[in-house]
Amino acid sequence: MDIEALRQDTPGCLNRVHLNNAGAGLLSRRTLHTMTAHLELEASIGGYEAAKQERSRIDATYEHIAELIGGRADEVALFDNSTHAWNAAFYSLTFQPGDRILTGRAEYGSNVLAYLQTAQRTGAEIVVVPDDAPGQTDTAALADLIDERTRLIGISHVPTSGGLVNPAEEIGRITRGAGVPFLLDATQSIGQFPVDVEALGCDMVTATGRKFLRGPRGTGFLWVRTQMLEHLDPFVNDIEAATWDGANGFIWHQGARRFASWEMSYANVLGLDAAVVQALELGMDRIGRRSIALGTHLRDRLDALPGVTTYDLGRDRCAIVTAKVEGLDTHDLAAVLARHDINVSTTVAEHTQFDTLHRGVHPLVRLSPHYYNTEAELDRTVEVIAEAARTA
């Protein structure tokens, strides 16, 4: 990859060090221009008319997302965020008293709240699978916990609160063998490194556009394996999802579109498509290698600093790095970095409840480089943190 050219095509790189890609990646000029051009078209000829004129490009979004993750276009539904996509999948399952939902300690906070609500409503049981020694979901324990009561296995591929990469492919092998649905939250992994739904063996995948994919906020998608559709009953209906049968009933649309709603921002959709196409052109293998290498470089540099501790778990780690400076409030450290025009975020205890209960380390500073960042930017960040640690 021509990193300098990519940086020139990324306006945000010109005025700050952006290490908050786990929050929202920086838009490329290509994506920005795609979105503004469609807004201009809507303003000049009308929103419906603009959508009709750009229909082929809008429809291509499904094809490009499918290519990105190794699925089919009719298995993709678009949403305004990944949480709505995840809810569309999860709440389409039915639970009864005694049913079990197996999940990991790194599960995302919104997913956990949905599990808790469903447990209260239905009497289902939430089972948190323990971690193995490196800190990832223990696949042997998971296999032992699966029984005839298990209704779902829901796992976050990469947690919001650290650099762990859960062993999704091994989890998929176990779930396929047991015949249990596997819902993978890939919000932090798609766009950061290759994600192939066939290799992973999952049944449902959710993702956002705004993070490592570098798409606009207000975009997300759901992928549902075709064979899984017969086990799901979408919990909302819409003219995009179904067709009136002329009497007192309706017929679900084919494929994953049955989970979607009719209204959406087509400027956002086309922006998402532009970001996905750029990722395909650059190659997810190359993106993944560089992003993970940058994360390793940053983590190793921070680990070498006196008074600084990193908290990333797992055998495999990615481009999300979490750390704390001894004697310095996490939010104060984030503020110090912001004064040096370095974008980071902080982890929130409520966003990974099971991890918080287990480790009690949050909040942490979360730094998340992406392929357009440079080693020099990371070294500058380390210098700022080192100075903060010296004066804490």
TORLOBA-560549 format. One record per residue (C-alpha): x, y, z; residue number from 1. Coordinates in pm, 1 decimal, decimal comma. Layout:
<recs>
+----------+----------+----------+-----+
:       px :       py :       pz : pos :
+----------+----------+----------+-----+
:        X :        Y :        Z : NUM :
...
+----------+----------+----------+-----+
</recs>
This chain:
<recs>
+----------+----------+----------+-----+
:       px :       py :       pz : pos :
+----------+----------+----------+-----+
:      0,0 :      0,0 :      0,0 :   1 :
:    110,5 :    353,8 :    -74,4 :   2 :
:     63,3 :    488,6 :    277,5 :   3 :
:    147,4 :    847,7 :    187,9 :   4 :
:   -108,9 :    849,9 :    -93,2 :   5 :
:   -370,0 :    698,9 :    140,5 :   6 :
:   -294,2 :    968,6 :    396,4 :   7 :
:   -328,0 :   1241,0 :    136,4 :   8 :
:   -668,4 :   1092,6 :     50,6 :   9 :
:   -768,3 :   1109,7 :    419,5 :  10 :
:   -834,5 :   1469,2 :    530,3 :  11 :
:   -820,0 :   1385,1 :    899,4 :  12 :
:   -456,9 :   1274,5 :    872,6 :  13 :
:   -352,9 :   1632,5 :    792,1 :  14 :
:   -428,6 :   1781,1 :   1132,1 :  15 :
:   -417,2 :   1509,5 :   1396,8 :  16 :
:   -306,4 :   1160,6 :   1493,9 :  17 :
:   -618,8 :    950,8 :   1474,6 :  18 :
:   -594,7 :    647,8 :   1703,5 :  19 :
:   -967,4 :    603,9 :   1753,9 :  20 :
:  -1052,3 :    374,3 :   1462,9 :  21 :
:  -1226,8 :    137,0 :   1704,5 :  22 :
:  -1466,5 :    428,4 :   1758,6 :  23 :
:  -1489,8 :    570,1 :   1407,3 :  24 :
:  -1236,8 :    551,9 :   1125,7 :  25 :
:  -1150,8 :    853,1 :    914,3 :  26 :
:  -1341,6 :    893,7 :    588,2 :  27 :
:  -1142,0 :    895,5 :    268,2 :  28 :
:  -1201,2 :   1173,4 :     18,2 :  29 :
:  -1350,3 :    911,6 :   -216,8 :  30 :
:  -1612,7 :    818,8 :     39,5 :  31 :
:  -1676,9 :   1180,7 :    132,0 :  32 :
:  -1719,8 :   1285,1 :   -231,0 :  33 :
:  -1951,6 :    990,7 :   -300,9 :  34 :
:  -2178,8 :   1094,0 :    -16,1 :  35 :
:  -2184,3 :   1466,4 :    -90,2 :  36 :
:  -2245,1 :   1399,5 :   -460,3 :  37 :
:  -2556,3 :   1198,0 :   -376,8 :  38 :
:  -2680,9 :   1465,8 :   -138,9 :  39 :
:  -2633,6 :   1719,7 :   -416,9 :  40 :
:  -2827,8 :   1492,4 :   -651,0 :  41 :
:  -3111,5 :   1459,9 :   -399,3 :  42 :
:  -3119,2 :   1836,3 :   -360,0 :  43 :
:  -3131,6 :   1892,9 :   -733,3 :  44 :
:  -3381,9 :   1629,9 :   -850,7 :  45 :
:  -3547,2 :   1487,9 :   -536,0 :  46 :
:  -3473,3 :   1207,2 :   -293,8 :  47 :
:  -3687,9 :    935,8 :   -455,3 :  48 :
:  -3568,0 :   1033,9 :   -799,2 :  49 :
:  -3203,3 :   1025,6 :   -692,7 :  50 :
:  -3246,7 :    678,6 :   -545,1 :  51 :
:  -3406,6 :    558,5 :   -867,1 :  52 :
:  -3126,2 :    704,9 :  -1076,9 :  53 :
:  -2857,6 :    544,4 :   -857,9 :  54 :
:  -3037,0 :    213,2 :   -806,5 :  55 :
:  -2768,2 :     -0,2 :   -971,3 :  56 :
:  -2496,9 :    151,4 :   -750,2 :  57 :
:  -2711,6 :    108,0 :   -441,1 :  58 :
:  -2778,2 :   -256,5 :   -526,9 :  59 :
:  -2406,3 :   -312,6 :   -583,2 :  60 :
:  -2349,3 :   -239,3 :   -214,7 :  61 :
:  -2493,6 :   -579,6 :   -126,7 :  62 :
:  -2264,5 :   -750,5 :   -377,8 :  63 :
:  -1956,1 :   -573,1 :   -244,8 :  64 :
:  -2033,9 :   -649,8 :    120,3 :  65 :
:  -2089,7 :  -1013,4 :     28,0 :  66 :
:  -1755,0 :  -1020,1 :   -151,1 :  67 :
:  -1587,2 :   -863,8 :    151,4 :  68 :
:  -1707,0 :  -1133,1 :    393,8 :  69 :
:  -1739,0 :  -1435,0 :    165,7 :  70 :
:  -2118,5 :  -1460,4 :    154,2 :  71 :
:  -2392,2 :  -1392,4 :    -99,8 :  72 :
:  -2565,6 :  -1064,0 :   -174,6 :  73 :
:  -2910,6 :  -1201,1 :    -86,6 :  74 :
:  -2777,2 :  -1289,6 :    259,3 :  75 :
:  -2707,2 :   -922,5 :    341,1 :  76 :
:  -2943,2 :   -665,8 :    494,1 :  77 :
:  -2848,8 :   -301,6 :    550,8 :  78 :
:  -2912,1 :   -113,3 :    875,1 :  79 :
:  -2840,6 :    224,4 :   1026,7 :  80 :
:  -2606,1 :     71,9 :   1285,7 :  81 :
:  -2470,9 :   -261,4 :   1400,2 :  82 :
:  -2678,6 :   -276,7 :   1718,2 :  83 :
:  -3001,7 :   -263,2 :   1518,3 :  84 :
:  -2859,4 :   -531,9 :   1290,2 :  85 :
:  -2766,9 :   -748,0 :   1590,4 :  86 :
:  -3111,6 :   -695,3 :   1747,9 :  87 :
:  -3279,6 :   -794,8 :   1422,2 :  88 :
:  -3099,7 :  -1128,2 :   1436,0 :  89 :
:  -3120,6 :  -1196,5 :   1809,4 :  90 :
:  -3484,5 :  -1101,9 :   1864,5 :  91 :
:  -3585,1 :  -1320,1 :   1569,6 :  92 :
:  -3505,8 :  -1623,0 :   1783,1 :  93 :
:  -3758,5 :  -1754,9 :   2035,7 :  94 :
:  -3670,6 :  -1856,1 :   2390,3 :  95 :
:  -3852,2 :  -2053,7 :   2654,0 :  96 :
:  -3790,5 :  -2113,7 :   3025,3 :  97 :
:  -3476,6 :  -2319,9 :   3066,3 :  98 :
:  -3326,3 :  -2230,7 :   2728,1 :  99 :
:  -2961,4 :  -2129,0 :   2752,7 : 100 :
:  -2771,6 :  -1845,0 :   2586,9 : 101 :
:  -2396,0 :  -1903,9 :   2591,6 : 102 :
:  -2171,4 :  -1601,3 :   2558,6 : 103 :
:  -1820,6 :  -1484,9 :   2647,1 : 104 :
:  -1677,3 :  -1248,4 :   2905,2 : 105 :
:  -1588,0 :  -1001,9 :   2629,6 : 106 :
:  -1945,6 :   -966,5 :   2499,9 : 107 :
:  -2051,9 :   -615,4 :   2406,0 : 108 :
:  -2271,9 :   -424,1 :   2650,9 : 109 :
:  -2578,1 :   -378,9 :   2428,7 : 110 :
:  -2580,0 :   -751,0 :   2351,7 : 111 :
:  -2560,1 :   -832,1 :   2722,0 : 112 :
:  -2855,5 :   -604,1 :   2794,5 : 113 :
:  -3057,6 :   -786,5 :   2528,3 : 114 :
:  -2967,4 :  -1120,0 :   2686,8 : 115 :
:  -3073,3 :   -989,6 :   3029,8 : 116 :
:  -3403,1 :   -857,3 :   2896,0 : 117 :
:  -3478,6 :  -1185,7 :   2721,8 : 118 :
:  -3390,5 :  -1382,0 :   3035,1 : 119 :
:  -3631,3 :  -1166,6 :   3237,9 : 120 :
:  -3907,8 :  -1200,6 :   2979,6 : 121 :
:  -3879,4 :  -1570,0 :   2899,7 : 122 :
:  -3696,1 :  -1744,9 :   3181,3 : 123 :
:  -3400,6 :  -1827,6 :   2959,4 : 124 :
:  -3061,0 :  -1862,6 :   3128,3 : 125 :
:  -2744,4 :  -1671,1 :   3042,4 : 126 :
:  -2425,4 :  -1875,6 :   3073,5 : 127 :
:  -2094,2 :  -1689,0 :   3059,3 : 128 :
:  -1823,0 :  -1915,7 :   2919,5 : 129 :
:  -1494,5 :  -1873,7 :   3111,1 : 130 :
:  -1172,5 :  -1757,6 :   2950,9 : 131 :
:   -874,8 :  -1982,5 :   2890,3 : 132 :
:   -525,6 :  -1899,1 :   3017,8 : 133 :
:   -446,9 :  -1636,0 :   2749,7 : 134 :
:   -783,2 :  -1467,8 :   2815,5 : 135 :
:   -992,5 :  -1564,6 :   2513,2 : 136 :
:  -1318,4 :  -1759,6 :   2519,5 : 137 :
:  -1230,1 :  -2112,5 :   2633,1 : 138 :
:  -1347,0 :  -2334,4 :   2347,8 : 139 :
:  -1309,7 :  -2655,9 :   2549,0 : 140 :
:  -1531,5 :  -2512,5 :   2821,9 : 141 :
:  -1775,9 :  -2392,2 :   2558,1 : 142 :
:  -1803,3 :  -2739,7 :   2408,6 : 143 :
:  -1865,5 :  -2888,5 :   2754,1 : 144 :
:  -2138,6 :  -2635,7 :   2832,3 : 145 :
:  -2343,5 :  -2703,6 :   2518,4 : 146 :
:  -2639,5 :  -2931,2 :   2583,0 : 147 :
:  -2994,5 :  -2985,3 :   2458,6 : 148 :
:  -3105,3 :  -2662,4 :   2628,9 : 149 :
:  -2859,8 :  -2442,6 :   2438,3 : 150 :
:  -3052,2 :  -2211,4 :   2205,6 : 151 :
:  -2779,8 :  -1967,4 :   2098,2 : 152 :
:  -2409,2 :  -1897,6 :   2116,9 : 153 :
:  -2338,2 :  -1525,9 :   2088,7 : 154 :
:  -1977,4 :  -1407,2 :   2078,0 : 155 :
:  -1803,0 :  -1076,3 :   2012,7 : 156 :
:  -1520,1 :  -1147,4 :   1769,3 : 157 :
:  -1314,7 :   -853,6 :   1899,8 : 158 :
:  -1434,7 :   -680,1 :   2217,0 : 159 :
:  -1482,9 :   -307,3 :   2237,0 : 160 :
:  -1255,6 :   -300,2 :   2540,5 : 161 :
:   -930,0 :   -452,5 :   2417,7 : 162 :
:   -715,5 :   -617,9 :   2156,1 : 163 :
:   -837,3 :   -975,0 :   2204,4 : 164 :
:   -936,3 :  -1172,8 :   1893,2 : 165 :
:  -1166,5 :  -1453,8 :   1998,9 : 166 :
:  -1119,2 :  -1794,8 :   1828,6 : 167 :
:  -1428,9 :  -1759,7 :   1611,5 : 168 :
:  -1330,5 :  -2031,4 :   1365,2 : 169 :
:  -1295,2 :  -2291,9 :   1640,5 : 170 :
:  -1621,4 :  -2173,3 :   1796,2 : 171 :
:  -1787,5 :  -2213,6 :   1456,6 : 172 :
:  -1657,7 :  -2567,6 :   1426,6 : 173 :
:  -1806,6 :  -2650,0 :   1767,8 : 174 :
:  -2143,9 :  -2488,7 :   1697,0 : 175 :
:  -2177,7 :  -2660,5 :   1359,2 : 176 :
:  -2110,3 :  -2994,2 :   1520,1 : 177 :
:  -2368,5 :  -2926,6 :   1791,1 : 178 :
:  -2629,7 :  -2777,3 :   1557,7 : 179 :
:  -2658,1 :  -2459,5 :   1766,3 : 180 :
:  -2699,8 :  -2113,1 :   1605,3 : 181 :
:  -2387,3 :  -1895,6 :   1622,2 : 182 :
:  -2431,2 :  -1515,8 :   1621,7 : 183 :
:  -2100,8 :  -1332,0 :   1574,8 : 184 :
:  -2066,6 :   -963,6 :   1654,7 : 185 :
:  -1793,8 :   -858,8 :   1410,0 : 186 :
:  -1828,6 :   -486,2 :   1470,2 : 187 :
:  -1460,0 :   -442,0 :   1556,8 : 188 :
:  -1315,9 :   -702,8 :   1319,9 : 189 :
:  -1470,5 :   -645,4 :    975,4 : 190 :
:  -1250,8 :   -387,1 :    806,5 : 191 :
:   -960,7 :   -445,0 :   1042,9 : 192 :
:   -857,9 :   -789,6 :    915,1 : 193 :
:  -1007,8 :  -1059,9 :    689,4 : 194 :
:  -1339,9 :  -1206,4 :    802,4 : 195 :
:  -1474,9 :  -1499,0 :    599,3 : 196 :
:  -1814,7 :  -1622,9 :    710,8 : 197 :
:  -1765,8 :  -1962,9 :    548,0 : 198 :
:  -1432,2 :  -2020,0 :    719,5 : 199 :
:  -1573,6 :  -1904,0 :   1052,4 : 200 :
:  -1882,9 :  -2121,0 :   1026,3 : 201 :
:  -2111,3 :  -1864,3 :   1188,0 : 202 :
:  -2481,5 :  -1838,9 :   1108,4 : 203 :
:  -2531,1 :  -1464,2 :   1157,7 : 204 :
:  -2281,2 :  -1178,3 :   1150,2 : 205 :
:  -2329,8 :   -812,6 :   1234,0 : 206 :
:  -2101,5 :   -519,2 :   1160,1 : 207 :
:  -2085,1 :   -142,6 :   1141,8 : 208 :
:  -1958,4 :     80,0 :    864,1 : 209 :
:  -1806,8 :    352,2 :   1077,6 : 210 :
:  -1512,3 :    177,3 :   1243,4 : 211 :
:  -1228,2 :     -1,7 :   1063,5 : 212 :
:  -1425,7 :    -10,9 :    738,4 : 213 :
:  -1395,8 :    370,1 :    732,2 : 214 :
:  -1754,8 :    415,6 :    621,0 : 215 :
:  -1995,7 :    682,9 :    745,7 : 216 :
:  -2172,4 :    680,3 :   1078,1 : 217 :
:  -2530,8 :    560,4 :   1049,8 : 218 :
:  -2446,0 :    242,3 :    858,1 : 219 :
:  -2434,1 :   -124,9 :    948,7 : 220 :
:  -2530,7 :   -462,4 :    811,8 : 221 :
:  -2646,4 :   -810,4 :    897,2 : 222 :
:  -2543,9 :  -1129,0 :    719,4 : 223 :
:  -2763,7 :  -1437,6 :    765,2 : 224 :
:  -2676,3 :  -1778,8 :    627,7 : 225 :
:  -2956,3 :  -1891,5 :    396,1 : 226 :
:  -3005,3 :  -2218,4 :    583,9 : 227 :
:  -3060,1 :  -2019,8 :    905,2 : 228 :
:  -3363,0 :  -1830,2 :    775,0 : 229 :
:  -3608,2 :  -2110,1 :    850,9 : 230 :
:  -3513,4 :  -2087,1 :   1219,8 : 231 :
:  -3572,8 :  -1711,5 :   1246,4 : 232 :
:  -3896,6 :  -1514,5 :   1271,9 : 233 :
:  -3822,5 :  -1142,6 :   1218,8 : 234 :
:  -3958,0 :   -950,1 :   1516,1 : 235 :
:  -4068,5 :   -645,8 :   1312,7 : 236 :
:  -4231,3 :   -622,7 :    972,2 : 237 :
:  -4204,7 :   -360,9 :    701,5 : 238 :
:  -4284,5 :   -312,7 :    334,1 : 239 :
:  -3916,2 :   -377,4 :    262,9 : 240 :
:  -3935,6 :   -706,9 :    451,5 : 241 :
:  -4258,9 :   -861,8 :    329,0 : 242 :
:  -4536,0 :   -843,1 :     68,3 : 243 :
:  -4907,5 :   -833,4 :    141,9 : 244 :
:  -5070,3 :  -1145,2 :     -2,6 : 245 :
:  -5390,9 :   -965,4 :   -100,3 : 246 :
:  -5590,7 :  -1109,2 :    188,6 : 247 :
:  -5508,7 :  -1112,1 :    559,9 : 248 :
:  -5152,1 :  -1233,7 :    540,1 : 249 :
:  -4810,5 :  -1160,1 :    400,7 : 250 :
:  -4509,0 :  -1331,7 :    245,6 : 251 :
:  -4156,7 :  -1265,9 :    368,3 : 252 :
:  -3915,8 :  -1146,2 :    104,2 : 253 :
:  -3644,0 :  -1386,5 :      2,9 : 254 :
:  -3312,5 :  -1378,0 :    187,4 : 255 :
:  -3193,6 :  -1139,5 :    453,4 : 256 :
:  -3387,5 :   -839,6 :    322,0 : 257 :
:  -3679,8 :   -963,3 :    536,5 : 258 :
:  -3498,2 :   -811,0 :    835,7 : 259 :
:  -3454,9 :   -465,1 :    683,5 : 260 :
:  -3667,6 :   -152,2 :    681,2 : 261 :
:  -3760,5 :     48,6 :    373,3 : 262 :
:  -3628,3 :    392,7 :    463,0 : 263 :
:  -3255,9 :    456,0 :    475,3 : 264 :
:  -3003,6 :    724,3 :    391,1 : 265 :
:  -2881,9 :    642,1 :     42,4 : 266 :
:  -2600,6 :    892,9 :     75,7 : 267 :
:  -2481,1 :    680,5 :    368,7 : 268 :
:  -2536,2 :    356,4 :    178,4 : 269 :
:  -2327,6 :    479,9 :   -113,9 : 270 :
:  -2064,6 :    604,0 :    128,7 : 271 :
:  -2053,0 :    259,4 :    285,9 : 272 :
:  -2019,4 :    104,8 :    -58,2 : 273 :
:  -1730,1 :    335,5 :   -144,6 : 274 :
:  -1551,9 :    236,0 :    177,1 : 275 :
:  -1609,8 :   -135,1 :    116,3 : 276 :
:  -1483,4 :   -109,6 :   -241,9 : 277 :
:  -1171,8 :     69,7 :   -120,5 : 278 :
:  -1107,8 :   -208,3 :    132,8 : 279 :
:  -1151,1 :   -468,6 :   -142,5 : 280 :
:   -910,4 :   -282,8 :   -369,7 : 281 :
:   -645,8 :   -251,6 :    -99,1 : 282 :
:   -696,2 :   -615,2 :      0,9 : 283 :
:   -805,7 :   -725,3 :    345,5 : 284 :
:   -497,5 :   -945,5 :    383,0 : 285 :
:   -271,2 :   -643,3 :    341,9 : 286 :
:   -493,3 :   -423,9 :    559,1 : 287 :
:   -494,0 :   -687,3 :    831,8 : 288 :
:   -119,6 :   -741,9 :    829,0 : 289 :
:    -44,0 :   -371,0 :    855,3 : 290 :
:   -310,5 :   -288,9 :   1114,4 : 291 :
:   -211,1 :   -575,1 :   1342,6 : 292 :
:    157,3 :   -487,7 :   1301,9 : 293 :
:     86,1 :   -129,1 :   1405,5 : 294 :
:   -106,3 :   -253,4 :   1708,2 : 295 :
:    184,1 :   -479,2 :   1804,4 : 296 :
:    434,6 :   -195,3 :   1761,8 : 297 :
:    229,7 :     33,3 :   1984,9 : 298 :
:    163,5 :   -233,1 :   2248,4 : 299 :
:    530,0 :   -332,7 :   2267,3 : 300 :
:    641,3 :     30,2 :   2304,6 : 301 :
:    389,6 :     93,2 :   2581,6 : 302 :
:    482,6 :   -229,1 :   2761,3 : 303 :
:    841,6 :   -103,2 :   2780,4 : 304 :
:    743,5 :    220,0 :   2960,6 : 305 :
:    780,2 :    243,8 :   3339,5 : 306 :
:    447,2 :    303,7 :   3509,6 : 307 :
:    242,4 :    198,1 :   3205,8 : 308 :
:     45,8 :   -127,3 :   3184,4 : 309 :
:   -140,0 :   -269,2 :   2885,3 : 310 :
:   -443,6 :   -488,5 :   2940,7 : 311 :
:   -504,6 :   -672,2 :   2614,1 : 312 :
:   -593,8 :  -1039,1 :   2642,3 : 313 :
:   -581,6 :  -1336,6 :   2408,6 : 314 :
:   -340,0 :  -1550,3 :   2213,8 : 315 :
:   -412,4 :  -1346,5 :   1900,0 : 316 :
:   -431,0 :   -969,8 :   1934,2 : 317 :
:   -524,1 :   -695,1 :   1693,1 : 318 :
:   -490,9 :   -320,6 :   1642,6 : 319 :
:   -680,1 :   -223,1 :   1958,0 : 320 :
:   -450,1 :   -144,1 :   2249,4 : 321 :
:   -570,1 :    -63,5 :   2600,8 : 322 :
:   -348,7 :     84,8 :   2870,9 : 323 :
:   -336,2 :    267,5 :   3201,7 : 324 :
:    -76,2 :    495,8 :   3359,6 : 325 :
:     -8,7 :    437,0 :   3726,6 : 326 :
:   -120,0 :    730,5 :   3937,6 : 327 :
:   -299,8 :    910,5 :   3653,8 : 328 :
:   -673,9 :    912,7 :   3595,5 : 329 :
:   -762,9 :    752,3 :   3262,9 : 330 :
:   -974,1 :   1045,5 :   3149,0 : 331 :
:   -693,4 :   1287,2 :   3241,2 : 332 :
:   -454,2 :   1084,5 :   3023,1 : 333 :
:   -700,9 :   1098,2 :   2733,4 : 334 :
:   -722,9 :   1474,1 :   2782,8 : 335 :
:   -343,1 :   1504,8 :   2773,2 : 336 :
:   -334,7 :   1316,6 :   2442,9 : 337 :
:   -617,2 :   1533,1 :   2304,7 : 338 :
:   -414,2 :   1845,5 :   2382,1 : 339 :
:   -144,6 :   1701,1 :   2156,6 : 340 :
:   -404,5 :   1642,3 :   1880,4 : 341 :
:   -401,4 :   1266,4 :   1935,8 : 342 :
:   -745,1 :   1104,1 :   1915,6 : 343 :
:   -808,9 :    815,4 :   2154,3 : 344 :
:  -1107,1 :    694,1 :   2351,8 : 345 :
:  -1162,5 :    532,3 :   2690,6 : 346 :
:  -1325,2 :    202,1 :   2773,6 : 347 :
:  -1647,0 :    211,5 :   2972,9 : 348 :
:  -1723,2 :    -39,5 :   3247,0 : 349 :
:  -2086,2 :    -72,7 :   3135,3 : 350 :
:  -1987,0 :   -159,7 :   2778,0 : 351 :
:  -1834,8 :   -496,6 :   2873,1 : 352 :
:  -2018,1 :   -589,5 :   3190,2 : 353 :
:  -1888,6 :   -944,6 :   3230,3 : 354 :
:  -1528,4 :   -836,7 :   3169,8 : 355 :
:  -1572,4 :   -554,5 :   3420,8 : 356 :
:  -1702,0 :   -793,5 :   3685,3 : 357 :
:  -1416,1 :  -1033,1 :   3617,3 : 358 :
:  -1117,0 :   -798,0 :   3586,4 : 359 :
:  -1228,9 :   -464,7 :   3729,2 : 360 :
:   -974,4 :   -269,1 :   3522,3 : 361 :
:  -1195,9 :    -21,5 :   3337,8 : 362 :
:  -1178,1 :    258,2 :   3239,6 : 363 :
:   -868,8 :    225,4 :   3022,3 : 364 :
:   -729,5 :    441,8 :   2745,9 : 365 :
:   -806,8 :    272,4 :   2413,8 : 366 :
:   -574,3 :    338,7 :   2121,4 : 367 :
:   -666,9 :    188,0 :   1786,5 : 368 :
:   -443,7 :    257,9 :   1484,3 : 369 :
:   -533,2 :    161,9 :   1130,0 : 370 :
:   -336,6 :    108,3 :    812,1 : 371 :
:   -309,4 :    479,0 :    727,0 : 372 :
:   -135,4 :    555,8 :   1056,5 : 373 :
:    244,7 :    565,8 :   1064,2 : 374 :
:    501,6 :    429,9 :   1304,5 : 375 :
:    614,5 :    789,7 :   1361,4 : 376 :
:    265,2 :    879,9 :   1483,0 : 377 :
:    268,4 :    586,3 :   1721,9 : 378 :
:    612,8 :    680,4 :   1853,2 : 379 :
:    497,3 :   1036,9 :   1911,5 : 380 :
:    198,8 :    902,8 :   2105,5 : 381 :
:    425,4 :    684,9 :   2317,8 : 382 :
:    643,5 :    985,9 :   2396,8 : 383 :
:    341,2 :   1182,5 :   2519,1 : 384 :
:    229,7 :    890,6 :   2738,2 : 385 :
:    584,8 :    843,8 :   2870,0 : 386 :
:    599,0 :   1209,3 :   2973,4 : 387 :
:    259,1 :   1177,7 :   3140,8 : 388 :
:    379,7 :    870,9 :   3330,9 : 389 :
:    696,5 :   1050,7 :   3445,4 : 390 :
:    498,6 :   1341,2 :   3590,0 : 391 :
:    205,3 :   1141,6 :   3731,0 : 392 :
+----------+----------+----------+-----+
</recs>
